[in-house]
């Protein structure tokens, strides 16, 4: 079907984007609002341009909006038309501009506020035009319908023959242009299909799509953003590390230099807390452990600051388009007291990971004088890291 239409007819799209969209909230017209890094108008254009039967795209804008629209569409080819005060007037202006540019065989009239157009809907519309001068996508009404009377429920409404009409609406170009030219300007039409039907032509109903729901209210934009966001999964990793206490060493814990009579001994600065977090993050990534990335046998890591290891783990997350949602660290020792340094540790870990400090938990406990930690021979730490990553296909 698509090959036949492409070879036989000149098909153009007319995207109507001249409204202000005040019900959507905010100071920006809804066709220029951002959804997942791209303006609504750009989404609408790209969805229409993706269909290989479309030969040209014309966009109707409000007065003074063309420069901004061009910046959003970048190098995408489009013709811009200044619309009118009403939707019908804007569509008429677009149709007249298409006629002045050489006309078309078929026109798809589409609201920019329905930006997620599947190719299948366009296919069904073009097929419908083999039977009539117009075709519109519709969805059945699923909810119970009633009439109201004085604020009370009155009679129910039979929904068997009721449908919700969407766009794009497809027309034989000459027919819809003639219908618009003949329309009484004192009347406002509900949509272009109603104008064509009033002119005496049949309009075919084809199956619409839930993805074509109109963006009208703030919650519609939130819903659209969720639908457009790729699915993600939560990953959890656990890390554990231990180092012995030794004289003549500095004590680094959680990226903070802690005053103490002994420090931790190790190949690097032996920050047992940061090491545990690194292992937790690498574990959540299923990416080995700290020793596989920074082997103790490699002399270049001798005495290295452990914040370098943690920054490396952070960057491994970012490279996977991941987000560090939370880190929970527990330091296990008899001394020194961790409480006085807890906030500094949280702040330093958050700084290295480039996350809000509210996502970092630092706790401490003892072993009731049992084991090596209880005998003050060393300090242990365990950490749990929670990441958000793109879901695996």
N, C-alpha and C positions, 0 to 999 in steps of 0.2 A: 504494500500500500504506500509506504513512504517513498519508494523509488518511483512509483507511478506519479504521485503528486509532485515530486521534485522535478521530474522531466516534463510534465505537462503544464503545470501552473506556476505563475509567479505568486509566491506566498510571502506576505509581509506581516510583521507583528507591530502592534501599537500598544505600548505600555503607558498607562495613565498614571502619572505621578505628580499631579498638580495640587493635591489637597494639603491641608495643614495638619491633619491627624491630631486634633486637640484632645480627643478622648484617650490617646495613648499616654498623655502626661509628658512633662518635661518641656524644654524650650526648643527642641529639635523636631522638625516634621518627621513623621514616622517613616517615610520612605528613605530618609537619610540616617535613621537610627542604626546603630551597630548591632549585629548579631554574629557572635563568634568571629570577630575580626573583620567583618565585611558588612557594608551598608545593605539595608533591605533592597534598595534599588539595584545594587550590584548583584545581589543574589537573584533578583527577578530577571535581570538582563542575562546573566550567565545560564540560568535554567532555560530561557527561551533560545538563546544562541546555541545550546547544546544539541538541539534538534536539527538534523541535517536537511530538513525540508524548508527551513526558514531562510529566505533570501535576504531580508533586510529588517532592521529593527528601528522603529521611530518611537521617541519618548516625548510625552506631553508633560511639561513642567509649569509651575507657577512663574509669574513674572519675577525676574531677577535671580532665578535659581540655576540658570544654565551653567555658569562658571563653576559653581560648586559641584554640580552633577558631573561635569566633565572631569573634574579632579578625582571623583570617586570611581569613574569608569576607566580612568587612565587612557590607554591606547585603544580601547574597545571601539569599533566603528558603530556610530549611531547618529541619527538625525534628531535634532531637538526642535520642539515646537512649543510656543507659548500658549498655554491653555486659557480657559475662561473662568468665570466665577462659579460655574456649576460643572458637575461631571459631564452632563450631556453636551454642554458647550465646549468642554475640553476635547471630548471625543470627536465632535463635529470639526473642530479646528484641526485635529490630527488627520481625519479622513480627507479634508480638503487639501492638506499639505501633501498627503500621499498622492492624491489625484493630480496635483500640480507637478509632482515629481515623475509623472508617467503612469500612475495608477497601479493596479494589481488585479489579480484574479481572485485571490482569497486574502482576507485580513483576519488576524487573531487579535481581538481587543482584550487586553489583560490589565488587571489592577496590580500596581506594584506592591500593594499590601498583601498580596498572595504570592510570596516570592519563591515558594518551593514547588515548582511545576514538574511533575514526572513526564517523561517522554510518552508514556502510554496514553495519558490523557489527550495529548496533542494528536496522537495517532487516531484515537477514537473520534475526535472532533473532525479531522480531515475525512475520515471514512463517512461520517454523518452527512457531510456536504455533498456526497454523491446521491443523496435522497432528498435533500431540501436546500433552501437558500441559507439556512442558519442552523447551528448546532451549539448546544450549551451543556456543560458538565453539571450533573446534579447528584445529590446524595439523598437517600430516603430519610424521612423524619422518624427518629427512633423514640423520642419522648412522647408521653401522653400529652395531648393538647386539649385545653378547655377554654371556654369563654368566661370572662369575668363580668359580674354585674353588681355594681355597688360595693366592690371590694370582696365579694363572695363568689365562690365557684358556681358557674351556671352549667350550661350544657357542654358535653364533650364534643370534640371535633373528630370526625373520621379522618385518620391520617393516611389511609390506603393510597390515595392519589396525590399526596402532598410531598414535595421535594424541596430541598435547599439548593439554591442555584449558586454556582461558583463561576469563576473566570479562569482561563480565557474563554471568550465566546467567539465562535468561528462563523464567518459569513462570506458569501459571495460578495466581492467588493462593490460592484455596481449596485446591487440590491440594497445593501446597508447604507451606502452613500445617498441613494435616492430617498430611502426612508427617513434619514436624518434631515435631508433638505426639505422634505414635505411636512416634517413635524411642526405642530403648533408651538411656537416659542413660549406661549403663555402657560403651557403645561410642562410638568417635570416628569420624566419617565423613570420607572424603577430600574431599568437596565436597557441595554441595546437590543436584546432579544425582544423585549416588549415593543420597542419601536418598530422592529422588522415585522412582528406579528400584526401590529396595527396597520401596517402598510399592505397586509393581505398575504403574507408569505408564511408557510409552515416553519416551525423550529423543531428540530430533532433533539431529544434528550439522550445524552450518553452518560455512562458511569463516570462520576467524578472521583475525587480522592481526598482522604482525610488530611493529607499533607498540604492541601490547598486552602485550609482554614484561614480566614482573614485575620490579619493582625490589627486589632482595634484598641484593646485595653492593655495596661502595663503587664498584667498576668499573661497575656498572649505572647509577649516578647520573652518572658521568662520561660514559658513552655517551649517556645521555638528554640531558644538557646540550649535547653536541655536535650531536645531532640537532635540538634545539630552536633552536640558534643560527643566525640567518640566514647564508647564505653571504657570504663576504667576498673581496675581491680585493686583491692587492698592487699598489700604484702607485709608480712611481719618477720623480722629477723631478730635473733638473740646473739649477744656477744658476751664473752667472759674472758677476763685476763687477770693475771697475778704477777706481782714483782716483789722481790725481797727488799727489805729496808737495809741500808748500809750507811756507815759514817762517811762524811766528806762528800755527800751527794746532795743536790738540791731536790726538794720535794715538789714536783709538779703534779697537780691533780685538777682535772677538768679545765686545763688551760690556764690555771692560776698558780703562781708561786706561793706555796704555803709555808710559813715559818715553822721549822721543826728541827730537832736535834739530829735527825737522820733524813736521808732521802731515798728514793727508789733507784735501784740499780738495773741497768738494762742496756741494750745496744743503742737505743735512741735516748730521749730524755726520760723514758720509762713511765710516761703519764698513763697509768693503768686505766684511768677513767676514759680518756679519749680513745685508747686502744679498744676498750670494750665497745664503745659506740661505733667505731670504724667497723669492727667485726659484725655488729648488729646490722649496720646498713648494707655491708657486702653480703651478709646472709639473706637479707630481704631481696636483694638483687640476684641471688643465686650466683654470686660472682667470686667465689673463693673466700679466702680470709686474708687478714692483714699480712701474714707471713708470705703468702704467695705473691703479693704485690710489692712488699718491702722486705725481702729476705734478710735475716740477720747476717748472712754470709757476705752481703754486699757492703763494703766499707763506706760507701757514700752516705749510708744512713746512720753511721756512728754519731751519736750525740744529736741527731736531728730533732727539731722541735715537732712534737706530735700533732700540732695544728696543721702541718703540711699533709699528714696522713688523712686527717679528718676533711680537709678541703678537697683532697683527691676523691674521697668517697662521695662527698657532696656533688662534685662534678660528674661522677659516674651516674648518679641519679639524674642529674640534669640532661645528660647525653641520651638518656632513655625517655625523655619527656616526663620524668617523674617528679613527684612532690614529696618532701619530707613532712609528714603530717604531725609526727610526735616522736619524742625520744624520752624514755624513762630510764634514768641511771641510778643505780644503787652502789654506793661505796662501802666496803666492808673493812672495818679497822677498829682497833681499840683507841688509837691516838694517831694523829691529832683530832680535835673536835672539828667536825665538818660544818656544823651549823653556822659559825661566824663567816664562813666563806661560800655558803650555798648560793647566795644571790649573785656574787661575782662569777661563780662557775656557770650558773645558768646564763648570765649575760654573755660570757665569753663563748660558750658553746653555741648559743643562738647567733652570735656574730659570725663565727666561722661557718656555720651551716646556712647563713643568710635566711633565717626564719625568725618569726616573732618569738620573743622570750617566753610567751605563754605556751609555746609548744614544747618547752624543755622542762623536764622534771628531774630534780637532783635530790636523792635521799641518802641517808647513811644508817648503818646498823653495825652492831658488834656481833661477835660469836660467843658472847658470855665467857670470854677468856679461854675458849676451847680452840684447839688447832693452832696453825702457824699464825693466823691473824690474832687469835686470843693471846698468844705468847709474844705478840708485837714483833714477829719476825718478818712480816710482810703485809702488804695491802692488796686486797682483791676488789674487783669491780665487775658488775654485770649490768648489761643494758639491753633494752628492747627498743627497736626502731620500727615505726609504722610508716609505710610508704604508700603513695597512690601512684599507680603506673597504668599505662594503656593496657587494656585487656588483651590477652593473647588470643589470636584468631583460632 
